Amino acid sequence: MYMVPQTSPMGLVQGAAAPIPLALAQDPSKACRWCGKTMMKPRRNQECCCAECRMEWERSKRVRRKQAAAEKPKGTCLWCDGSFDKARQQQDFCCPDHQQAFNNFWKGRGPSLAKALHEWRIGKVDGGLTKVCREFTSAREELKERRAKAGKRSPKTEGDT
């Protein structure tokens, strides 16, 4: 059997002569975000006391937003070696296409690298470590070539924002 709860967000002040909602029993004053003047009975979402203060507050928010955007950390794309603004600290690529291309490259090189590593660590083949180093070197050289090609046709270069 469902019973109506005795207390709710719009509960009543106990001990008052007439029931007063809690929202009205609290201090209704609020300070202006811009000038600090006390506002009596402000609207629920009101931040400033007047139109002039609101315009100045919005202007200052725009300036702060621009400053925050200018201070974004720069990154270097692992695929095209291009510079870009990082949206997240861990971001390594300037665009999703370059991330996909990088992952596809290493996915294609994975089986030969895995085989060389297996022969070296598990099979104890003579010269196994040398083979692993050769595989990584050839992969690195191929990656440099692909980076050079991607850098020429990259959609995001140093001057783009």
C-alpha positions as CSV (number, residue, x, y, z in Angstrom):
1,M,0.0,0.0,0.0
2,Y,1.4,3.4,-1.0
3,M,1.5,6.2,1.5
4,V,2.3,9.8,0.7
5,P,5.6,10.8,2.2
6,Q,5.5,13.2,5.2
7,T,8.4,15.3,3.9
8,S,9.0,16.6,0.4
9,P,11.1,19.2,-1.4
10,M,8.2,21.6,-1.0
11,G,7.8,20.7,2.7
12,L,6.3,23.0,5.3
13,V,8.0,25.0,8.1
14,Q,7.1,23.3,11.4
15,G,5.8,25.5,14.2
16,A,4.6,28.4,12.0
17,A,1.2,29.9,12.6
18,A,0.2,29.3,9.0
19,P,1.9,26.7,6.8
20,I,4.8,28.4,4.8
21,P,6.6,26.6,2.0
22,L,10.3,26.0,2.7
23,A,11.3,27.9,-0.5
24,L,9.7,31.1,0.9
25,A,10.9,30.6,4.4
26,Q,14.5,30.8,3.4
27,D,16.2,34.2,2.7
28,P,15.0,35.3,-0.7
29,S,17.9,37.7,-1.4
30,K,20.7,37.0,-3.8
31,A,23.8,38.9,-4.8
32,C,24.3,40.2,-8.4
33,R,27.0,38.3,-10.2
34,W,28.5,41.5,-11.7
35,C,28.2,44.4,-9.1
36,G,27.4,42.4,-6.0
37,K,24.3,44.4,-5.1
38,T,21.7,42.4,-3.1
39,M,18.6,41.6,-5.1
40,M,15.3,41.2,-3.3
41,K,13.1,38.4,-4.5
42,P,15.0,37.5,-7.7
43,R,13.7,35.1,-10.2
44,R,14.9,31.5,-9.9
45,N,17.5,31.8,-12.7
46,Q,18.2,35.5,-12.3
47,E,22.0,36.2,-11.9
48,C,22.2,40.0,-12.3
49,C,20.3,42.9,-10.9
50,C,19.7,44.9,-14.1
51,A,20.2,44.8,-17.9
52,E,23.5,46.7,-17.7
53,C,25.0,44.3,-15.2
54,R,23.7,41.3,-17.3
55,M,25.4,42.7,-20.5
56,E,28.7,43.3,-18.7
57,W,28.5,39.8,-17.1
58,E,27.9,38.2,-20.5
59,R,30.7,40.2,-22.1
60,S,33.1,39.1,-19.3
61,K,32.0,35.4,-19.9
62,R,32.8,35.7,-23.6
63,V,36.3,37.1,-22.8
64,R,37.0,34.3,-20.3
65,R,35.8,31.7,-22.8
66,K,38.2,33.2,-25.5
67,Q,41.1,33.2,-23.1
68,A,40.4,29.6,-22.1
69,A,40.3,28.6,-25.8
70,A,43.6,30.4,-26.5
71,E,45.3,28.5,-23.7
72,K,44.4,25.0,-25.0
73,P,47.4,22.7,-25.1
74,K,48.9,22.0,-28.5
75,G,49.5,18.5,-29.8
76,T,51.3,16.8,-32.7
77,C,49.3,14.2,-34.6
78,L,50.9,10.8,-34.6
79,W,49.9,10.2,-38.2
80,C,50.6,13.4,-40.1
81,D,53.0,15.2,-37.7
82,G,50.7,18.3,-37.9
83,S,50.0,20.6,-35.0
84,F,46.5,20.9,-33.5
85,D,44.6,22.1,-30.5
86,K,43.9,19.3,-28.0
87,A,40.3,19.0,-26.9
88,R,41.4,16.4,-24.2
89,Q,44.8,15.9,-22.5
90,Q,45.2,12.4,-24.0
91,Q,44.3,13.3,-27.6
92,D,47.0,12.1,-30.0
93,F,45.4,12.7,-33.4
94,C,44.1,15.8,-35.2
95,C,41.1,14.0,-36.6
96,P,39.4,10.6,-36.4
97,D,40.5,9.7,-40.0
98,H,44.1,10.0,-38.9
99,Q,43.5,7.9,-35.8
100,Q,41.8,5.2,-38.0
101,A,44.7,5.3,-40.5
102,F,47.3,4.9,-37.7
103,N,45.4,2.0,-36.1
104,N,45.0,0.3,-39.5
105,F,48.7,0.7,-40.2
106,W,49.7,-1.0,-36.9
107,K,47.0,-3.6,-37.3
108,G,48.5,-4.6,-40.6
109,R,52.0,-4.8,-39.2
110,G,50.9,-6.7,-36.1
111,P,51.1,-10.3,-37.4
112,S,54.7,-10.0,-38.6
113,L,55.7,-8.3,-35.3
114,A,53.9,-10.9,-33.2
115,K,55.6,-13.7,-35.1
116,A,59.1,-12.2,-34.6
117,L,58.4,-11.5,-30.9
118,H,57.1,-15.1,-30.4
119,E,60.2,-16.6,-32.1
120,W,62.5,-14.5,-29.9
121,R,60.8,-15.0,-26.5
122,I,59.1,-18.4,-26.8
123,G,61.1,-20.2,-29.5
124,K,64.5,-18.9,-28.3
125,V,65.6,-18.7,-32.0
126,D,69.1,-17.5,-32.6
127,G,69.0,-13.9,-33.8
128,G,65.4,-13.5,-32.7
129,L,66.0,-10.1,-31.1
130,T,67.7,-8.9,-34.3
131,K,64.6,-10.0,-36.3
132,V,62.3,-8.1,-33.9
133,C,64.5,-5.0,-34.3
134,R,64.4,-5.3,-38.1
135,E,60.6,-5.7,-38.1
136,F,60.2,-2.6,-35.9
137,T,62.7,-0.6,-38.0
138,S,60.9,-1.5,-41.3
139,A,57.6,-0.6,-39.7
140,R,59.0,2.8,-38.5
141,E,60.4,3.6,-42.0
142,E,57.1,2.7,-43.6
143,L,55.3,4.8,-41.0
144,K,57.6,7.8,-41.9
145,E,56.7,7.4,-45.6
146,R,53.0,7.3,-44.9
147,R,53.3,10.3,-42.5
148,A,55.0,12.3,-45.3
149,K,52.2,11.4,-47.7
150,A,49.5,12.2,-45.1
151,G,51.2,15.5,-44.2
152,K,51.0,16.7,-47.8
153,R,47.2,16.2,-48.1
154,S,46.4,16.8,-44.4
155,P,43.1,18.7,-43.8
156,K,44.4,20.3,-40.6
157,T,47.7,22.1,-40.9
158,E,49.6,24.5,-38.7
159,G,47.7,27.6,-39.9
160,D,44.2,26.1,-39.6
161,T,42.1,26.6,-36.5
